[in-house]
Amino acid sequence: MAQARRPFFCGNWKLNGSIAESVALATDVRNGVATVRDADVAVAPSFTALHAVAKRLEDGPVSVAAQDCFWEEKGAFTGEVSPGQLADAGCKSVILGHSERRQLLGELDAAVNLKARAALKAGLTPIICVGETLAERDAGETLGRILAQLDAALADMSEAELGRIVIAYEPVWAIGTGRNATPAQAQEVHRFIRTRVASRSAAVAAKVRILYGGSVKPDNIRALMAEEDVDGGLVGGASLSADSFVRIVKEGASV
């Protein structure tokens, strides 16, 4: 990873944890990373636990991310949560376009863009996810799919807005499967993403943090972080154990 970019590790807890369990896990993560000075750390609980977790982590080294948001701030949108409401609950960032939402819930690239721009307007950092399926990788369509997702997600953003985003590369075939992209495979796509951002702004591309997500574990994070364009991890299952997630943060931040 380039030394100019500060590592970032975000634990995506997905649909797991009661409020009490989430607060307990967040507390353990906070205590575990208390001595880490060289990385940014966030956790993403379910909506119901966001405020309680944010209060527990207030003024500490771990920030709170949401797992999704809507693109409107208010209105007749039953079941949705606005970026402003997330900020009010204590969130600093929001995961958008996660492959599970794309694959299971039919989320479109255009929706990711609307959500990202709304999040920026509310002062949140969008963590924009892109990634290919196994069929797309096997067909040699990886970079084409990443290009389409990335261009759509970043459409109509100003250079200043681009400078406030985080991008996460998540090969769909590696999420929750125990199979992860090799460091070289991750680097190839991360470099492609950075180069594409550079076509909009070289200055932003040099600074934008690109996370890897896809069966990130304590025993593979160092090899991934050793690649020039890998700036951190979006961690799924391994973030549900404080010990595992803290090890990932410490190992990754030490590279």
N, C-alpha and C positions, 0 to 999 in steps of 0.2 A: 504494500500500500504506500502511496506517496505520502511523505511526512507532512506535507502541507495540509492534508485532510485529516481531520480528527475522527477516529473510529466511532462508529455508532452501532449499538446493539439493541434491538427491540424484541421483546418477548411477546409473541402473539398467542394469547391464551385461548382463543377461539371460543367455542361454546362449552366452557368448563368453569366450575367453581361457583359456590354460593358467595354471598357478600362476605360472610365471616371467613370462608376459606381464601377468598381473594385478598382480603386485608392481611391475613396471616402470611400468605405467600409473598405479598408485596413487602411486608415487614422484613421477612427473611432475606429477600433480594437486596433491600436497602442496606441492611446490616452487613451483608456479604460483600457488597461493592463499596463500602464506606471508605476504603483505603485506595480505591482506583481513582487516579487523577488524570489519566490520559485517554479517556473515552467518555462518550455520552451514552447513557443507558435509559431505556424506557420500557414500560410494560403496558400491554393492551388487554385489559379485562373486558368482560361482557358489559353491555350498557348498564345493567342494573347495579354493578359494583363500581362504576367509574367514580362517582362522587366520593364514596367512602374510601376508596383506594387513594384518590387524589388528596383527601384530607390527611390520611396517614403519611403520605409521602411529601407533604407540603414542606417547602424550603429545604429539601434534602437532595441527594445526588441522583435520584431516579425520577424521571418525569412520566406522565401518563399519556398514552395514545388510545384513541378509539379505533374500533375495527371497521367502521364505515360511517358515512353520513349521507344526508340528502343534499340536493343542490339548491333548494329553496330555504329561505330563512324562517318563513312562517306560512300558514295557510291550511287549506283543507287537504292534508296529506296524511291520512290515518296510518299510524304505525311507523312513521319516519321520524328521524332525529336530525335537527339542523346543526350546522357547524357552530353557530352561536350558542346553542344549547350545550354543545360539547365543551366549548371554551368556558361557559358558565359553570360547568361541572368540574372544571379543573384540568381539562385536556390541553396539551401543548401541540399534539400532532394527531394525524388520523391516517390509518391504512386504507388505501383505495385501490380498487381493481384487483383484489386478491383473486387468485385463480379459482378458489372455491366459489366465489361469487360469480365469476365468469362462467364456470363450468356447471355449477348446480343451480344457479339462479338466473342465468341468461343475461348477466350484466354486459352491456355493450360498451365499446371503446368511447363512444360519444358521451355516455353517461359518466364515465370516469373523468373525462375532461370537465364536464359541468360541475361535478363534485369537487374536483381539485381547485377549480377557480373560485368556487364558493368557499372552500376551506381557507384559501389564501386571503380572501376578503375578510374572513372572520379572525384572521391572525393565527391560524393553525398552519403547521407544516404538513403538507401532503406527502405521504410515503406511497408513491405510485408504483404498483406492481405490474410487471410484464413477464411473459414466459410462454414457452411453447409446449405442446403436448408431445407424447412419445411418437404418435403417428407423424406429426409435423417434423420432428427431429429426424426420424427414419427416412422421411421423404426429402431431406435436405432443405427444408423450408424454415429452419430455425431463425435465421437472420431476417428473412422476409416477414415472418410473423412478428418478430420483435420490432421491426421498423414500422409496421402498420400500427401496432399498439402504441408505440412511443409517439409517433407523429400525431396520432389522434388525441392522445392524452395531453400533449403539450400544445395543442393548437390554440392560437389566439392569446398566448401568454406573452407578456412583455419580458424584456431581458431581466428586469428587476424581479419579476415573479418567478422566472426560471431559476434565479439565484436562491430562491427560498425553498425549493423542493428537494426531496430525497427520492431516489429511484431504487427499487428492489427487483433484481432478476430472480425469478422463481421458475425453474424448469418444472412444469406440471408433473412430469414423470418421476420427479424426485421428492415430491411432497408427501410425507407420511409413509413412504415406501421403504425407508431404510437405504435407499439407493440415492446417491448424490452425484452431481456433476463432478468430474475430476477438476482439480484446480486449473488445468489448462483449458478445459471446456468452459468453466466459469469465466476465466480471463478473456477468452475469445469474445464472449458475448458482452462482458463489461466494457472491453475496449471498443467494441462496436457501438455500444450505447454512448460512451463518452465522445466518440468521434461524431456521432450523429448530433449530440448536443452542441458540439463545437461548430457544426455547420450553422447554428443559430448564434452562438456566442462562445468564442474561444476562452474568454475570461471565466464564464460560468462553468464551462466544461472542465476547466482545471480544478474547480472547487467543489463541484457537485459530488455528493457522496452516493455511491452505488453499492447497495447491500446485496449479499447473496442469501437466498432463502431456498431451502430444499434439503431436509434431513441434516441440518447443521447440528454438530455434536462437539463435545469437548475434544474428541480425538481427531477431528478433521479441521477445526477452525484455524489452527496455526498455518497449515499448508495453504488454505484458502486465502488467509490474510497476507501471506507472503507474495501473492500476485499483485502486480503494480496497481491494478484498477479495482481491486476488491477492498472496500472501505468499511466493512462491518457485516453484520448478519441480521436477517429477519428470522427469528427462531420460533419454531412451532412447538412440537411435542416436548423437546428438550427444555423448554422454558417453564414447563409445569412443575419442574423440580427446582427449587431454589439452588440446591447444590450444583446441579448440572448447569443451570444458566449462569451462575456466578463463575463457574470454571470456564465457561465459554468466554465470558467477558474478560476475565483475567488472562486467559491464554491468548485471546485475540488482541487485547490491548498491548501485550508484551512483545508483539512481533515488530 
